Amino acid sequence: MLIGYARTSTLDQKAGIEAQVRDLQAAGCERLFQEQVSSVDVANREQLAIALDFIRKGMLWW
């Protein structure tokens, strides 16, 4: 399963996040996580943390 993560720094970058999601879907990602949060605000990347947790749980069956 391919997993994708899309992020932009501001809510004003709607076209950027949409383009990332489109490209990830075109690449075959079955599960997508996305958020719009500043690159400085690393502690608040909730969707990234959820994506990493999702990946770790999926690795348990390997």
N, CA, C and O atoms as a Maestro MAE file, in Angstrom:
{
 s_m_m2io_version
 :::
 2.0.0
}

f_m_ct {
 s_m_title
 :::
 protein
 m_atom[248] {
  # First column is atom index #
  i_m_mmod_type
  r_m_x_coord
  r_m_y_coord
  r_m_z_coord
  i_m_residue_number
  s_m_chain_name
  s_m_pdb_residue_name
  s_m_pdb_atom_name
  i_m_atomic_number
  :::
  1 25 0.839 -1.180 0.000 1 A "MET " " N  " 7
  2 3 0.000 0.000 0.000 1 A "MET " " CA " 6
  3 2 0.884 1.242 0.000 1 A "MET " " C  " 6
  4 15 1.812 1.358 0.801 1 A "MET " " O  " 8
  5 25 0.588 2.155 -0.895 2 A "LEU " " N  " 7
  6 3 1.291 3.427 -0.920 2 A "LEU " " CA " 6
  7 2 0.542 4.431 -0.054 2 A "LEU " " C  " 6
  8 15 -0.683 4.541 -0.112 2 A "LEU " " O  " 8
  9 25 1.310 5.158 0.748 3 A "ILE " " N  " 7
  10 3 0.752 6.146 1.662 3 A "ILE " " CA " 6
  11 2 1.362 7.497 1.322 3 A "ILE " " C  " 6
  12 15 2.575 7.605 1.141 3 A "ILE " " O  " 8
  13 25 0.526 8.528 1.235 4 A "GLY " " N  " 7
  14 3 1.012 9.852 0.879 4 A "GLY " " CA " 6
  15 2 0.742 10.875 1.960 4 A "GLY " " C  " 6
  16 15 -0.202 10.755 2.741 4 A "GLY " " O  " 8
  17 25 1.598 11.888 1.986 5 A "TYR " " N  " 7
  18 3 1.454 12.996 2.931 5 A "TYR " " CA " 6
  19 2 1.649 14.298 2.167 5 A "TYR " " C  " 6
  20 15 2.688 14.506 1.540 5 A "TYR " " O  " 8
  21 25 0.660 15.162 2.220 6 A "ALA " " N  " 7
  22 3 0.719 16.461 1.562 6 A "ALA " " CA " 6
  23 2 0.647 17.548 2.618 6 A "ALA " " C  " 6
  24 15 -0.123 17.457 3.574 6 A "ALA " " O  " 8
  25 25 1.472 18.594 2.428 7 A "ARG " " N  " 7
  26 3 1.473 19.689 3.403 7 A "ARG " " CA " 6
  27 2 1.820 20.998 2.718 7 A "ARG " " C  " 6
  28 15 2.696 21.054 1.855 7 A "ARG " " O  " 8
  29 25 1.126 22.034 3.113 8 A "THR " " N  " 7
  30 3 1.507 23.389 2.747 8 A "THR " " CA " 6
  31 2 1.607 24.193 4.034 8 A "THR " " C  " 6
  32 15 1.092 23.796 5.080 8 A "THR " " O  " 8
  33 25 2.277 25.325 3.932 9 A "SER " " N  " 7
  34 3 2.530 26.136 5.122 9 A "SER " " CA " 6
  35 2 1.353 27.007 5.535 9 A "SER " " C  " 6
  36 15 1.207 27.329 6.714 9 A "SER " " O  " 8
  37 25 0.513 27.390 4.583 10 A "THR " " N  " 7
  38 3 -0.585 28.291 4.914 10 A "THR " " CA " 6
  39 2 -1.877 27.851 4.241 10 A "THR " " C  " 6
  40 15 -1.871 27.095 3.271 10 A "THR " " O  " 8
  41 25 -2.965 28.337 4.774 11 A "LEU " " N  " 7
  42 3 -4.275 28.056 4.190 11 A "LEU " " CA " 6
  43 2 -4.421 28.719 2.825 11 A "LEU " " C  " 6
  44 15 -5.253 28.303 2.019 11 A "LEU " " O  " 8
  45 25 -3.618 29.748 2.562 12 A "ASP " " N  " 7
  46 3 -3.667 30.452 1.280 12 A "ASP " " CA " 6
  47 2 -3.147 29.594 0.128 12 A "ASP " " C  " 6
  48 15 -3.356 29.939 -1.035 12 A "ASP " " O  " 8
  49 25 -2.486 28.503 0.425 13 A "GLN " " N  " 7
  50 3 -1.878 27.668 -0.610 13 A "GLN " " CA " 6
  51 2 -2.793 26.511 -1.005 13 A "GLN " " C  " 6
  52 15 -2.350 25.369 -1.125 13 A "GLN " " O  " 8
  53 25 -4.076 26.821 -1.206 14 A "LYS " " N  " 7
  54 3 -5.054 25.791 -1.537 14 A "LYS " " CA " 6
  55 2 -4.698 25.062 -2.833 14 A "LYS " " C  " 6
  56 15 -4.827 23.840 -2.905 14 A "LYS " " O  " 8
  57 25 -4.256 25.788 -3.847 15 A "ALA " " N  " 7
  58 3 -3.882 25.160 -5.114 15 A "ALA " " CA " 6
  59 2 -2.695 24.222 -4.914 15 A "ALA " " C  " 6
  60 15 -2.609 23.178 -5.561 15 A "ALA " " O  " 8
  61 25 -1.788 24.589 -4.025 16 A "GLY " " N  " 7
  62 3 -0.614 23.753 -3.767 16 A "GLY " " CA " 6
  63 2 -0.977 22.431 -3.124 16 A "GLY " " C  " 6
  64 15 -0.463 21.385 -3.521 16 A "GLY " " O  " 8
  65 25 -1.850 22.464 -2.144 17 A "ILE " " N  " 7
  66 3 -2.247 21.218 -1.464 17 A "ILE " " CA " 6
  67 2 -3.067 20.358 -2.419 17 A "ILE " " C  " 6
  68 15 -2.928 19.135 -2.429 17 A "ILE " " O  " 8
  69 25 -3.919 20.991 -3.218 18 A "GLU " " N  " 7
  70 3 -4.722 20.237 -4.185 18 A "GLU " " CA " 6
  71 2 -3.828 19.559 -5.220 18 A "GLU " " C  " 6
  72 15 -4.085 18.421 -5.612 18 A "GLU " " O  " 8
  73 25 -2.791 20.245 -5.658 19 A "ALA " " N  " 7
  74 3 -1.864 19.669 -6.633 19 A "ALA " " CA " 6
  75 2 -1.105 18.494 -6.026 19 A "ALA " " C  " 6
  76 15 -0.900 17.476 -6.688 19 A "ALA " " O  " 8
  77 25 -0.689 18.630 -4.771 20 A "GLN " " N  " 7
  78 3 0.016 17.532 -4.112 20 A "GLN " " CA " 6
  79 2 -0.880 16.307 -3.980 20 A "GLN " " C  " 6
  80 15 -0.455 15.184 -4.253 20 A "GLN " " O  " 8
  81 25 -2.113 16.528 -3.562 21 A "VAL " " N  " 7
  82 3 -3.059 15.419 -3.402 21 A "VAL " " CA " 6
  83 2 -3.305 14.749 -4.753 21 A "VAL " " C  " 6
  84 15 -3.308 13.522 -4.851 21 A "VAL " " O  " 8
  85 25 -3.510 15.548 -5.781 22 A "ARG " " N  " 7
  86 3 -3.725 15.006 -7.128 22 A "ARG " " CA " 6
  87 2 -2.526 14.161 -7.571 22 A "ARG " " C  " 6
  88 15 -2.699 13.065 -8.104 22 A "ARG " " O  " 8
  89 25 -1.326 14.667 -7.351 23 A "ASP " " N  " 7
  90 3 -0.123 13.939 -7.762 23 A "ASP " " CA " 6
  91 2 0.071 12.661 -6.958 23 A "ASP " " C  " 6
  92 15 0.496 11.643 -7.504 23 A "ASP " " O  " 8
  93 25 -0.232 12.706 -5.682 24 A "LEU " " N  " 7
  94 3 -0.117 11.503 -4.849 24 A "LEU " " CA " 6
  95 2 -1.131 10.445 -5.274 24 A "LEU " " C  " 6
  96 15 -0.817 9.256 -5.312 24 A "LEU " " O  " 8
  97 25 -2.343 10.880 -5.591 25 A "GLN " " N  " 7
  98 3 -3.352 9.940 -6.081 25 A "GLN " " CA " 6
  99 2 -2.929 9.347 -7.417 25 A "GLN " " C  " 6
  100 15 -3.104 8.151 -7.652 25 A "GLN " " O  " 8
  101 25 -2.374 10.174 -8.290 26 A "ALA " " N  " 7
  102 3 -1.911 9.700 -9.596 26 A "ALA " " CA " 6
  103 2 -0.762 8.706 -9.452 26 A "ALA " " C  " 6
  104 15 -0.588 7.822 -10.291 26 A "ALA " " O  " 8
  105 25 0.019 8.857 -8.385 27 A "ALA " " N  " 7
  106 3 1.131 7.939 -8.126 27 A "ALA " " CA " 6
  107 2 0.652 6.618 -7.532 27 A "ALA " " C  " 6
  108 15 1.428 5.672 -7.397 27 A "ALA " " O  " 8
  109 25 -0.637 6.560 -7.177 28 A "GLY " " N  " 7
  110 3 -1.203 5.318 -6.670 28 A "GLY " " CA " 6
  111 2 -1.358 5.232 -5.167 28 A "GLY " " C  " 6
  112 15 -1.591 4.149 -4.628 28 A "GLY " " O  " 8
  113 25 -1.233 6.358 -4.480 29 A "CYS " " N  " 7
  114 3 -1.408 6.335 -3.024 29 A "CYS " " CA " 6
  115 2 -2.845 5.957 -2.681 29 A "CYS " " C  " 6
  116 15 -3.798 6.546 -3.192 29 A "CYS " " O  " 8
  117 25 -2.978 4.981 -1.820 30 A "GLU " " N  " 7
  118 3 -4.296 4.512 -1.396 30 A "GLU " " CA " 6
  119 2 -4.777 5.222 -0.144 30 A "GLU " " C  " 6
  120 15 -5.979 5.312 0.105 30 A "GLU " " O  " 8
  121 25 -3.842 5.721 0.635 31 A "ARG " " N  " 7
  122 3 -4.176 6.423 1.877 31 A "ARG " " CA " 6
  123 2 -3.425 7.746 1.877 31 A "ARG " " C  " 6
  124 15 -2.206 7.769 1.712 31 A "ARG " " O  " 8
  125 25 -4.143 8.840 2.059 32 A "LEU " " N  " 7
  126 3 -3.544 10.168 2.049 32 A "LEU " " CA " 6
  127 2 -3.776 10.892 3.358 32 A "LEU " " C  " 6
  128 15 -4.854 10.822 3.949 32 A "LEU " " O  " 8
  129 25 -2.764 11.573 3.790 33 A "PHE " " N  " 7
  130 3 -2.848 12.441 4.955 33 A "PHE " " CA " 6
  131 2 -2.446 13.827 4.472 33 A "PHE " " C  " 6
  132 15 -1.493 13.971 3.706 33 A "PHE " " O  " 8
  133 25 -3.171 14.842 4.917 34 A "GLN " " N  " 7
  134 3 -2.851 16.194 4.470 34 A "GLN " " CA " 6
  135 2 -3.134 17.211 5.550 34 A "GLN " " C  " 6
  136 15 -4.030 17.042 6.376 34 A "GLN " " O  " 8
  137 25 -2.345 18.277 5.523 35 A "GLU " " N  " 7
  138 3 -2.557 19.356 6.479 35 A "GLU " " CA " 6
  139 2 -1.900 20.630 5.966 35 A "GLU " " C  " 6
  140 15 -1.031 20.609 5.094 35 A "GLU " " O  " 8
  141 25 -2.342 21.718 6.532 36 A "GLN " " N  " 7
  142 3 -1.782 23.013 6.204 36 A "GLN " " CA " 6
  143 2 -1.295 23.628 7.507 36 A "GLN " " C  " 6
  144 15 -2.066 24.181 8.291 36 A "GLN " " O  " 8
  145 25 0.005 23.513 7.708 37 A "VAL " " N  " 7
  146 3 0.617 23.970 8.951 37 A "VAL " " CA " 6
  147 2 2.021 24.472 8.641 37 A "VAL " " C  " 6
  148 15 2.695 23.935 7.762 37 A "VAL " " O  " 8
  149 25 2.452 25.481 9.345 38 A "SER " " N  " 7
  150 3 3.755 26.090 9.118 38 A "SER " " CA " 6
  151 2 4.894 25.096 9.310 38 A "SER " " C  " 6
  152 15 4.819 24.213 10.165 38 A "SER " " O  " 8
  153 25 5.935 25.242 8.522 39 A "SER " " N  " 7
  154 3 7.102 24.375 8.665 39 A "SER " " CA " 6
  155 2 7.827 24.642 9.980 39 A "SER " " C  " 6
  156 15 8.569 23.785 10.463 39 A "SER " " O  " 8
  157 25 7.622 25.807 10.558 40 A "VAL " " N  " 7
  158 3 8.230 26.153 11.842 40 A "VAL " " CA " 6
  159 2 7.509 25.440 12.981 40 A "VAL " " C  " 6
  160 15 8.104 25.166 14.024 40 A "VAL " " O  " 8
  161 25 6.242 25.142 12.783 41 A "ASP " " N  " 7
  162 3 5.395 24.572 13.834 41 A "ASP " " CA " 6
  163 2 5.417 23.040 13.783 41 A "ASP " " C  " 6
  164 15 4.380 22.401 13.611 41 A "ASP " " O  " 8
  165 25 6.597 22.471 13.934 42 A "VAL " " N  " 7
  166 3 6.785 21.028 13.815 42 A "VAL " " CA " 6
  167 2 5.957 20.261 14.852 42 A "VAL " " C  " 6
  168 15 5.475 19.164 14.567 42 A "VAL " " O  " 8
  169 25 5.794 20.807 16.011 43 A "ALA " " N  " 7
  170 3 5.076 20.116 17.084 43 A "ALA " " CA " 6
  171 2 3.594 19.926 16.781 43 A "ALA " " C  " 6
  172 15 2.948 19.067 17.381 43 A "ALA " " O  " 8
  173 25 3.054 20.709 15.868 44 A "ASN " " N  " 7
  174 3 1.623 20.630 15.579 44 A "ASN " " CA " 6
  175 2 1.310 19.957 14.255 44 A "ASN " " C  " 6
  176 15 0.269 20.239 13.661 44 A "ASN " " O  " 8
  177 25 2.156 19.097 13.783 45 A "ARG " " N  " 7
  178 3 1.883 18.360 12.550 45 A "ARG " " CA " 6
  179 2 1.132 17.074 12.891 45 A "ARG " " C  " 6
  180 15 1.672 15.970 12.824 45 A "ARG " " O  " 8
  181 25 -0.116 17.261 13.254 46 A "GLU " " N  " 7
  182 3 -0.957 16.157 13.720 46 A "GLU " " CA " 6
  183 2 -1.128 15.074 12.657 46 A "GLU " " C  " 6
  184 15 -1.030 13.886 12.966 46 A "GLU " " O  " 8
  185 25 -1.379 15.465 11.423 47 A "GLN " " N  " 7
  186 3 -1.596 14.480 10.364 47 A "GLN " " CA " 6
  187 2 -0.324 13.695 10.038 47 A "GLN " " C  " 6
  188 15 -0.391 12.518 9.684 47 A "GLN " " O  " 8
  189 25 0.831 14.349 10.159 48 A "LEU " " N  " 7
  190 3 2.088 13.627 9.958 48 A "LEU " " CA " 6
  191 2 2.262 12.572 11.043 48 A "LEU " " C  " 6
  192 15 2.661 11.443 10.757 48 A "LEU " " O  " 8
  193 25 1.967 12.933 12.275 49 A "ALA " " N  " 7
  194 3 2.069 11.971 13.379 49 A "ALA " " CA " 6
  195 2 1.101 10.799 13.164 49 A "ALA " " C  " 6
  196 15 1.457 9.646 13.409 49 A "ALA " " O  " 8
  197 25 -0.102 11.091 12.712 50 A "ILE " " N  " 7
  198 3 -1.089 10.039 12.455 50 A "ILE " " CA " 6
  199 2 -0.614 9.143 11.312 50 A "ILE " " C  " 6
  200 15 -0.757 7.922 11.375 50 A "ILE " " O  " 8
  201 25 -0.047 9.753 10.268 51 A "ALA " " N  " 7
  202 3 0.460 8.973 9.132 51 A "ALA " " CA " 6
  203 2 1.581 8.039 9.578 51 A "ALA " " C  " 6
  204 15 1.596 6.866 9.206 51 A "ALA " " O  " 8
  205 25 2.505 8.545 10.363 52 A "LEU " " N  " 7
  206 3 3.613 7.715 10.837 52 A "LEU " " CA " 6
  207 2 3.118 6.592 11.730 52 A "LEU " " C  " 6
  208 15 3.621 5.472 11.655 52 A "LEU " " O  " 8
  209 25 2.140 6.879 12.572 53 A "ASP " " N  " 7
  210 3 1.555 5.842 13.421 53 A "ASP " " CA " 6
  211 2 0.868 4.778 12.573 53 A "ASP " " C  " 6
  212 15 0.977 3.584 12.853 53 A "ASP " " O  " 8
  213 25 0.162 5.217 11.536 54 A "PHE " " N  " 7
  214 3 -0.509 4.294 10.616 54 A "PHE " " CA " 6
  215 2 0.514 3.365 9.958 54 A "PHE " " C  " 6
  216 15 0.288 2.160 9.843 54 A "PHE " " O  " 8
  217 25 1.632 3.934 9.532 55 A "ILE " " N  " 7
  218 3 2.679 3.143 8.892 55 A "ILE " " CA " 6
  219 2 3.288 2.141 9.886 55 A "ILE " " C  " 6
  220 15 3.493 0.973 9.557 55 A "ILE " " O  " 8
  221 25 3.565 2.609 11.082 56 A "ARG " " N  " 7
  222 3 4.155 1.721 12.094 56 A "ARG " " CA " 6
  223 2 3.227 0.555 12.417 56 A "ARG " " C  " 6
  224 15 3.684 -0.581 12.547 56 A "ARG " " O  " 8
  225 25 1.941 0.821 12.545 57 A "LYS " " N  " 7
  226 3 0.993 -0.261 12.843 57 A "LYS " " CA " 6
  227 2 0.932 -1.240 11.696 57 A "LYS " " C  " 6
  228 15 0.784 -2.442 11.918 57 A "LYS " " O  " 8
  229 25 1.043 -0.751 10.465 58 A "GLY " " N  " 7
  230 3 1.018 -1.616 9.298 58 A "GLY " " CA " 6
  231 2 2.259 -2.494 9.195 58 A "GLY " " C  " 6
  232 15 2.218 -3.557 8.576 58 A "GLY " " O  " 8
  233 25 3.353 -2.059 9.794 59 A "MET " " N  " 7
  234 3 4.590 -2.811 9.721 59 A "MET " " CA " 6
  235 2 4.590 -4.016 10.674 59 A "MET " " C  " 6
  236 15 5.447 -4.893 10.567 59 A "MET " " O  " 8
  237 25 3.647 -4.054 11.583 60 A "LEU " " N  " 7
  238 3 3.601 -5.140 12.568 60 A "LEU " " CA " 6
  239 2 3.405 -6.505 11.931 60 A "LEU " " C  " 6
  240 15 3.819 -7.516 12.498 60 A "LEU " " O  " 8
  241 25 2.786 -6.549 10.772 61 A "TRP " " N  " 7
  242 3 2.512 -7.850 10.143 61 A "TRP " " CA " 6
  243 2 3.673 -8.327 9.292 61 A "TRP " " C  " 6
  244 15 3.616 -9.444 8.777 61 A "TRP " " O  " 8
  245 25 4.718 -7.539 9.119 62 A "TRP " " N  " 7
  246 3 5.849 -7.957 8.303 62 A "TRP " " CA " 6
  247 2 6.661 -9.009 8.976 62 A "TRP " " C  " 6
  248 15 7.656 -9.472 8.418 62 A "TRP " " O  " 8
  :::
 }
 m_bond[247] {
  # First column is bond index #
  i_m_from
  i_m_to
  i_m_order
  :::
  1 1 2 1
  2 2 3 1
  3 3 4 2
  4 3 5 1
  5 5 6 1
  6 6 7 1
  7 7 8 2
  8 7 9 1
  9 9 10 1
  10 10 11 1
  11 11 12 2
  12 11 13 1
  13 13 14 1
  14 14 15 1
  15 15 16 2
  16 15 17 1
  17 17 18 1
  18 18 19 1
  19 19 20 2
  20 19 21 1
  21 21 22 1
  22 22 23 1
  23 23 24 2
  24 23 25 1
  25 25 26 1
  26 26 27 1
  27 27 28 2
  28 27 29 1
  29 29 30 1
  30 30 31 1
  31 31 32 2
  32 31 33 1
  33 33 34 1
  34 34 35 1
  35 35 36 2
  36 35 37 1
  37 37 38 1
  38 38 39 1
  39 39 40 2
  40 39 41 1
  41 41 42 1
  42 42 43 1
  43 43 44 2
  44 43 45 1
  45 45 46 1
  46 46 47 1
  47 47 48 2
  48 47 49 1
  49 49 50 1
  50 50 51 1
  51 51 52 2
  52 51 53 1
  53 53 54 1
  54 54 55 1
  55 55 56 2
  56 55 57 1
  57 57 58 1
  58 58 59 1
  59 59 60 2
  60 59 61 1
  61 61 62 1
  62 62 63 1
  63 63 64 2
  64 63 65 1
  65 65 66 1
  66 66 67 1
  67 67 68 2
  68 67 69 1
  69 69 70 1
  70 70 71 1
  71 71 72 2
  72 71 73 1
  73 73 74 1
  74 74 75 1
  75 75 76 2
  76 75 77 1
  77 77 78 1
  78 78 79 1
  79 79 80 2
  80 79 81 1
  81 81 82 1
  82 82 83 1
  83 83 84 2
  84 83 85 1
  85 85 86 1
  86 86 87 1
  87 87 88 2
  88 87 89 1
  89 89 90 1
  90 90 91 1
  91 91 92 2
  92 91 93 1
  93 93 94 1
  94 94 95 1
  95 95 96 2
  96 95 97 1
  97 97 98 1
  98 98 99 1
  99 99 100 2
  100 99 101 1
  101 101 102 1
  102 102 103 1
  103 103 104 2
  104 103 105 1
  105 105 106 1
  106 106 107 1
  107 107 108 2
  108 107 109 1
  109 109 110 1
  110 110 111 1
  111 111 112 2
  112 111 113 1
  113 113 114 1
  114 114 115 1
  115 115 116 2
  116 115 117 1
  117 117 118 1
  118 118 119 1
  119 119 120 2
  120 119 121 1
  121 121 122 1
  122 122 123 1
  123 123 124 2
  124 123 125 1
  125 125 126 1
  126 126 127 1
  127 127 128 2
  128 127 129 1
  129 129 130 1
  130 130 131 1
  131 131 132 2
  132 131 133 1
  133 133 134 1
  134 134 135 1
  135 135 136 2
  136 135 137 1
  137 137 138 1
  138 138 139 1
  139 139 140 2
  140 139 141 1
  141 141 142 1
  142 142 143 1
  143 143 144 2
  144 143 145 1
  145 145 146 1
  146 146 147 1
  147 147 148 2
  148 147 149 1
  149 149 150 1
  150 150 151 1
  151 151 152 2
  152 151 153 1
  153 153 154 1
  154 154 155 1
  155 155 156 2
  156 155 157 1
  157 157 158 1
  158 158 159 1
  159 159 160 2
  160 159 161 1
  161 161 162 1
  162 162 163 1
  163 163 164 2
  164 163 165 1
  165 165 166 1
  166 166 167 1
  167 167 168 2
  168 167 169 1
  169 169 170 1
  170 170 171 1
  171 171 172 2
  172 171 173 1
  173 173 174 1
  174 174 175 1
  175 175 176 2
  176 175 177 1
  177 177 178 1
  178 178 179 1
  179 179 180 2
  180 179 181 1
  181 181 182 1
  182 182 183 1
  183 183 184 2
  184 183 185 1
  185 185 186 1
  186 186 187 1
  187 187 188 2
  188 187 189 1
  189 189 190 1
  190 190 191 1
  191 191 192 2
  192 191 193 1
  193 193 194 1
  194 194 195 1
  195 195 196 2
  196 195 197 1
  197 197 198 1
  198 198 199 1
  199 199 200 2
  200 199 201 1
  201 201 202 1
  202 202 203 1
  203 203 204 2
  204 203 205 1
  205 205 206 1
  206 206 207 1
  207 207 208 2
  208 207 209 1
  209 209 210 1
  210 210 211 1
  211 211 212 2
  212 211 213 1
  213 213 214 1
  214 214 215 1
  215 215 216 2
  216 215 217 1
  217 217 218 1
  218 218 219 1
  219 219 220 2
  220 219 221 1
  221 221 222 1
  222 222 223 1
  223 223 224 2
  224 223 225 1
  225 225 226 1
  226 226 227 1
  227 227 228 2
  228 227 229 1
  229 229 230 1
  230 230 231 1
  231 231 232 2
  232 231 233 1
  233 233 234 1
  234 234 235 1
  235 235 236 2
  236 235 237 1
  237 237 238 1
  238 238 239 1
  239 239 240 2
  240 239 241 1
  241 241 242 1
  242 242 243 1
  243 243 244 2
  244 243 245 1
  245 245 246 1
  246 246 247 1
  247 247 248 2
  :::
 }
}
